[in-house]
Amino acid sequence: MNMTRIRQICLRLSKLKKTDYIVILLVGVLLLIVVLPVKEDKNTCSNSQKKAKAKSVSESTYDDEEYEKLLEKKLEGILERMDGVGEVSVMITLLLNKKVASDTKLNVMRQFIVQNEQAGKDSTRVITLFNRIMEQEPDEAQLPLLYAQYLLSKGMNKEAGPVLRQVLAIDPTNTAARMTLLGEAVRQEDYKEIMNLCEAGVESNPDMLEFYFYLAIAYNQAERTDDALAICQKALSHVKDDSKKEVVSDFYAIIGDAYHTKNLHAEAYAAYDSALVYNPSNIGALNNYAYYLSVERRDLDKAEEMSYKTVKAEPNNSTYLDTYAWILFVKGNYAEARLYIDEAIKNDKDSSDVVLEHCGDIYYMTGDAEGALKYWKQAWDKGNRSDTLKQKIQKKKYISDETKPAE
């Protein structure tokens, strides 16, 4: 290319509208992509020409003059784009070129999004470009992840799901994508999806305790007690010195629940004790531990102390209020128990059959037999079919759970 043409091109560059340094960078990259391969093709064809006499038109080589003309045409095409729609056109050209490195595309796409937002343009423009990039099936996860983040920022959670799964297909260890999908599954209470995500998560990221935790909860919901127990024990093997004590405490609490479900009460209480060592304020462990003790009518002072902590922490929680009321009932403090069971009923929107039956028991022991019968019947209507409840309704009086049904 002669000096005259170079001066002409430089003059055209100097007349372009003022822009930031990214245009200069993009032009340089484009030259590397478009121009240098042409030169390489020229050399390759020259060497192959020595070995073959006949070549197709597409394989023919260029002499120096032809090469300069082709180079000028390529460069002028770039400049024409810049003269027209400018930087955005250069960005799109880069983003859709498979030869451009992923890191470069990532930076360019971020700049494109920023400019689109600053110009107040519709997000459809960005989404359309992302979709064109996705059609090229990128082999690195950065761009799909950026796309998913963009969709989430626009409130398009449903549309972000398939993109996040594409990220995981490329890179199963991508914690951000898996945690985002997991968060959505938790919000939707989709326990099957939680299991799918976390089972793969504990394999690809074995040190991420969160995956074990949510997997254990999902197993519990599916009544897979042994699996919940096993995954918690496996999680504890990955606990490190810097692991959050609250998380470790939660694992022991789930183990306690699992053991109690299996009627291994001693093991359950040992697990709850461990949970409270790691986190003395673990409300769930305190409540369950206290309630199970009251059901067995043992260590009632300890149970009352633990239960009171939960009520103090969450005074409107009907479950915790019911536990505290029941412990007071078992200890014979009926008047005080009624105060707390009334609060439990007031805060229990779903009116669980357990709370309703407890309410009936407490009402009866405070001299309100009519009120007791009303709540026992409500508990029956809610699905409680225990023999003890049936006898309470038939005989219209309180019967301890320890009393066997009459023949």
N, C-alpha and C positions, 0 to 999 in steps of 0.2 A: 504494500500500500504506500503510495508516494506521500511526500510531506504535505502537498497541497490538500489532499483528501483528509489527512489527519488534522490539519488546521481547520478545515471546514467542519469536521465533526466536533472538534473542541469548541468552535464558535457556536455551534448549535447547542452544545451542552451548557455554555455560558448564558444562553438566552432562555433556558428553562426557568420556570417559576421556582422561587426559593422554596426549598423543602429541607427536611432534616437529613442527617447523615445516613439514614437507612437506605435512601435511594442509591447513594453511591455504592454502598455495600451490595445492594441487590443487583445493580448493573454489573459489578465485578463478578459476582457469582454467576450471573447469566452468561457472561463472556466465557467463564470457565466451562459452563455446561454446553453452550451452543458452539463456541468458536473452536476450543481446543479439540473436541472430538473430530471436527472436520479436518484439522491438520493431521490428527492421528490416522484418520481414514485415508488421507492423501499418502502418507508414508506407507501404510499397510498395502494399499493398492499398488504403489510403486514397486514394492518388493514382490508382490504376487505376480506383477506383470512380467517379471523376469521368468516366471515358471509357466505362464500360460499365454498363448497367442490371442485367443479370443475371449472377450469379456462382454458381459451384458452392459447395457447403458447404465444401469444402477451401480455397477461395479467399476466403471471406468474411472481413470485418474484425471487430475487436473494439472495443467501447467501453471506456472507462477502467475501469469496474468489472469487465468480463469479463477485461480484460488483467491486472488485479491478481490476480484469482482464478487465472488461468493461471500467473502468476509465482509465486504462493504454492505452487501444486501442484508446479511444477518444483523449487523450492527445498526444499520439504518432502520430495520424493522423494530429493534428495541427502542430506538430513539423516537420513532413514530408513535409507539405505544405511550411513551412518557409524555410526548407532546400532546397526546389526546387525553386519555383519562389518567395519566400520570402514575403516581406511586401505587395506587390500588391495583392497576392492571399488572404492574410488575410483580406485586405480591401474589396475585392469583396465579400468574405464570409460574412462579417459584413453587407455590403450594401444590400445583397439579403436575409438577415434573418429578417423575419417579427417581431421578438421579440426585435430587437434592437431599442432603442429610436430614434425618428426623429432627435433630436439635435445631437446625436452621429453620425448618418448617414450623416448629413449635414457637420459636421467637417471632416469626413472621405472622403466624396466626394470632398470637396475642396482640401484636400491633394492629392487625386488621380488626379485631374485636374492639379494641380501644377506640380506633378511628370511627368505627360504625356507631359506637355508643355516643361518642362526642358529636357526631353529625346528626344524632337523633333519628337514625334510620331504622327500619323494621328489622327484627331479628331473623326474619325469613331469609334475608340475604346471607347471613352468617351460617344459618342452618343448612341452606342449600349448598354452600361451599363445603361445609363439613361432610355432608352426605356424598359429595363428589370425591372427597378425599377417602372416605370410608370404602367407596367402591373399588379403590385400588388395593384394598386389603393390606393395610400397613402391618409390618411385622414387628413394630415396637409399640408400646402401650401409651406413650406420652400424649399423642394427638387424640386417640379415642377417649382418654381420661379427661383431657381438656374439653372435649366435646360434651362429655357427660356432665362436667362441672358447669358448663355454660347452660345446658338444658335445665339443670337443677336450679341455677340462679334465676331462670325464667319461670320457675314453678312447674316445669314439665317433667315431673318425677316419673310418670309412666313411660314417657319416651326415653328417659335416661336409662331405664332398666336394661334394655337390650344392648345398649352401648357399653354399659358397665360389665355386662357378661362377656362382651367381646374383649374387653380389657383383660378379664380373668382368663379367657381362652388363650390370649397371647402371653400373659404373665400371671400364673396362679398365685404367685407370692405377693401380688399387689394388694397391700393391706387397705389402702384408701378405698379402692373399688369394692372390696369385699365388705368392709365395715359400712359403707354407704348402702349397699344392698341389704345388709343385715339390719341396719337401722330402719329401713322401710318395711322389712318383713316383721320386725318387732312391733312397729306401729300398726300394721295390719293384723297382728296376732296370727300370722301364717306360720304355724309351728313346723309344718312340713318343709317349707322353704328355709326356715331357721336351721333345721337339721341338715339339709342339703349343703347350705353355705358353711356351717360350722364343722361338719364332718370333713369337708375338704380343707377348711381353714386350719384345723389342728394338724393336718398332714403337711400342708405347705408352709405354715407358720407355727411350728410347735411351741414357741416361746410366748405366743400371744394368749394370755390367760382368758381374755374376753371370749374367745371362741369356745373354750371349755365351759365357761360359765353359762352362756346362752344355750349351748348344746345340752347341758345338764337340765336347765329349765324346760327345754323342749321335750326331753326324755320324760321328765316328770309329768308334763301335760299329757303325754301319750301313755302314761302309766307304765313306762319302761323303767321300773325302779332299779333293777340290777344294772342297766346301762347307765343310768344317772349316777349310781354309786361308783361304777368303774371309771367313768370319765372324770369325776371329781378327784378320785384317788390318783388318776394319771396326771391331772392338773397339778396336784400337790408335789409331784415329782419334778415339776418344772419351776417350782417356786425358788426365787433367788433372794439374796439379802436385800436387794432394792425393790422387791415386789411390794405392791401396796398391801398393807396389813388388812385393810377393809375387804379386799378381794379374797385374800386367804381365809378370812373369817367367814365370808359368804360360802366358800366351798365346804367348810366344816359344818355350817348350818344346813346346807343341802344334804350332806352325809347324815346328819342327825335326823332330818326328816325321812330320809330313805330307810335308815335303820328302824325308825319307829314304825314305818309302814310295814316292815318285815317282822314287827313285834319283837325286835331286839332292843329292849328298852335300856338296858345297861349301856350298850354300845351307843345308843342314841344320846343318852345324857353325857357320856364321855365326849362325844363329838360336839355337843352344844357347849360344854365347858371349854373345849379348845377354841371354838368360835369366839367365845367371850374373852378369852385370853388375848387373842389378836385384836378384837374390837369390843370393848365392854359396852359400847352403845349400839351394838347390832340389834336393832329393834325386832326384826323378824325372829332371830334366834331367841331373844328374851321372851317374846310372846309365846312361841311354840313350846319352849322349855317350860315356862310357867304353867301353861294350860295342861300339858301332858302330866305334869306333877299333880295338878289339882284333880285330874281325872282319876289318878291312882290314889288320891288323898294322902299324899306323902310330901314331906318338906314344904308344908303350906306357908310358913313364914318366908322361906326363901322364894317361893312362887309369888307371894304377894309383893315382895320387894321388887322382883324383876318385872312383874306386870305393871306396877305403879310407874316404873320408869317409862314404859311404853305409852301409858296414858298421858303422862306429863309431856312427853315428846310430841305426841299427836292426839290432842284432846278430843278431836272430832272423828277419830277412826273407830267405826262401830265394832270392828273385830277386836281391837284392843280393849275397848270399853266392855264388851261382852266377857272377855277373858277375866278382866279385873272384877266385874260383877259376880262372875261364877266362883271365883276364888273366895270372895267375901261370903258368898252363899254357903260354900262348903265349910267355911270357918264359923258359920252361924251368925254372921253379921247381916241379918236380913234387911233391916231398914236401910243401911248404907248400900247394900247390894241393889236395892230397888232404885235408888237414885242413879246409879251407873247403868243399870239395864234400861231405864227409861231413856237415858242419853243415847245408848246404843241403838234402840229402836228408832229414835228420832233421826239418827244419822245413817240408818241402814235403809237406803232407798230400795234395795232388792228384797229386804225382809227375809233373810235366810231362815230355813226351818230350824237350824240349831239355835239361833238367837231367839226365835219365837218360842221354842220349847223352854229355853232357859228363863225367858220372861214369865211364862206360865208358872214355872216352878217357884220363882221368887215371889210372884204375886200371891200364890197360894200360902206361902210361909209367912207372908205379911198380913194374912187374914182376908185377902180378896179372892175368894174361891170362884166367883162369877168371872172376874177378869182373867183368872188363871185358865178357866175352861175355854174362854174366847181365844186366848193365845195358843193353847194346845191344839184346838181345832184348826187354827190358821197354819200351825206347823204341819198338821196332817194334810191339809189341802196343798201345802207346798211340796209334798212328796215324801215326808218322813213316815215310814211305815214300821217303825220299831214296835215290838210287842209292849215295851214299857209305856210308850206314848198311848198306845191303844187302850191299855188298862187305865191310864190317867183319865182319859176321856170317858170311858165306860163307868168308872167308879167315882169320877168327879173329885178326885183327890190326888195329892202328890204321892208318887211311888218312886223310891230310889232305884237307880239303874241297877243296883246290886240285887234287887229283889227279883226272883224268878217269876215268870208268868204263872198264874194259877191254872191248875188243871181244869 
